[in-house]
Amino acid sequence: MDPVDFLNSYLRSQPDILSRAPTGDLAGREAGDTTIYLEHSGGFRMVRDRMDRFDIEYDVYHADRERAVQLALLVREKFLEDLPGLTVGPAEVLDVEEITSPRYYPDSTSREHMYGGEVSVFFVES
């Protein structure tokens, strides 16, 4: 199972997040587009044949710096506060822990405003 797929589905279903913003692929993205890019950055099997941990980096791009940080903090809140205990697609999310809170990383090429953070998602297949 690809954690980026079910986490993007979750973010797209949130009424306060632009449904076209979450993605697992930056191909075709134009500079200035509001984007929430999720990338599977690691993880491991926690309990044999049962529970996994996936580490997920999230990068939030926005033309306006203040809106970028607000959206990054909203994504962080959705993951840490709202996602645990939910079943999303094939995954029952048991818990989410923060690895890194959102930090400012302006894009080195486009100089767009970007905030990035990372979480660990603990889940079982439902």
C-alpha positions in Angstrom: 0.0 0.0 0.0 1.3 3.5 -0.9 0.9 5.8 2.1 1.0 8.9 -0.1 -2.1 7.7 -1.9 -4.3 7.3 1.2 -2.9 10.5 2.9 -3.6 12.5 -0.3 -7.1 11.1 -0.4 -7.6 12.1 3.2 -6.3 15.7 2.6 -8.4 16.1 -0.5 -11.5 15.2 1.5 -11.0 18.0 4.0 -13.3 20.9 3.3 -10.8 23.6 4.4 -8.1 22.3 2.0 -8.2 23.0 -1.7 -8.8 19.5 -3.2 -6.4 20.0 -6.1 -3.5 21.0 -3.8 -2.5 17.6 -2.3 -0.2 15.6 -4.6 2.4 12.9 -4.6 3.9 14.1 -7.9 5.2 17.5 -8.9 5.2 16.8 -12.6 3.2 19.4 -14.4 3.1 21.7 -11.5 3.4 25.4 -12.3 5.4 27.8 -10.1 2.9 29.7 -8.0 0.3 26.9 -7.8 -0.8 26.2 -4.2 0.6 22.7 -3.6 0.8 20.2 -0.8 3.4 17.7 -1.8 3.7 14.4 0.2 6.7 12.2 -0.1 7.3 8.8 1.6 10.6 9.4 3.4 11.0 6.1 5.2 9.5 3.9 7.9 9.5 0.3 9.0 7.4 -2.7 10.1 6.5 -2.2 13.8 4.8 -5.5 14.5 5.3 -8.5 12.2 2.5 -9.0 9.7 0.4 -6.3 11.4 1.5 -2.7 12.0 3.7 -0.4 9.9 5.2 3.1 10.4 5.5 5.3 7.4 7.4 8.6 7.6 5.9 11.3 5.4 7.4 14.6 4.5 5.0 17.3 3.5 6.0 20.4 1.6 3.5 23.3 1.2 4.0 25.8 -1.6 2.1 29.0 -1.9 2.7 32.4 -3.6 2.1 34.2 -0.3 4.5 33.4 2.6 1.8 33.9 5.4 -0.7 31.7 3.5 2.1 29.0 3.0 2.8 28.8 6.8 -1.0 28.8 7.6 -1.6 25.9 5.2 1.4 24.0 6.5 0.2 24.4 10.1 -3.3 23.3 9.0 -1.8 20.1 7.3 0.1 19.5 10.5 -3.0 19.8 12.6 -5.0 17.5 10.3 -2.3 14.8 10.5 -1.6 15.1 14.3 -5.0 15.9 15.7 -7.6 14.6 13.3 -6.2 11.6 11.4 -5.5 9.2 14.3 -8.3 6.8 14.8 -9.7 7.2 11.3 -9.9 4.5 8.6 -8.8 6.0 5.2 -9.0 3.7 2.3 -7.1 0.5 3.1 -5.5 1.9 6.3 -6.7 2.3 9.9 -4.5 5.0 11.3 -3.6 4.3 14.9 -1.4 7.3 15.7 0.6 10.1 14.1 3.7 11.6 15.7 5.6 14.6 14.6 9.2 14.3 13.5 9.7 17.9 12.4 7.4 20.9 12.6 7.0 23.0 9.5 10.1 25.0 8.6 10.6 27.6 6.0 12.5 26.3 2.9 12.1 28.7 0.0 12.4 26.8 -3.3 15.9 27.2 -4.6 14.9 27.4 -8.2 11.6 29.4 -8.2 12.1 31.1 -4.9 8.5 30.2 -4.0 7.5 30.2 -0.4 7.6 26.6 0.9 7.2 25.2 4.4 8.1 21.6 5.1 7.5 19.2 8.0 7.5 15.5 8.6 5.3 13.0 10.5 5.3 9.3 11.3 2.0 7.6 10.6 1.4 4.3 12.5 -1.3 2.2 10.8 -2.7 -1.3 10.1 -4.3 -2.5 7.0 -8.1 -2.5 7.5 
